[in-house]
């Protein structure tokens, strides 16, 4: 199982869920499973958030492998000005 922690801004798409456990071997599979579980989520929404896996920000996580028990965090992107 992989643990997914949602940014508070995502709660409207997850029915208020802050955290879920899913089965996935890489980030792409995790997104597919999350979209299946929460139909309001989609790639456009995912792209609005940075992704941290086990506390490390991953700039391009698409094929990033996931190990049993790892944590995926969706965090708001910080814009530079």
ABEGO torsion letter per residue (X at the ends): XBBBBBBAAAAAAAGGBABBBBBBABAAAAAAAAAAABAABBAAAAAABBBBBGGBBBABAAABBBBBGBBBBBBBBBBBX
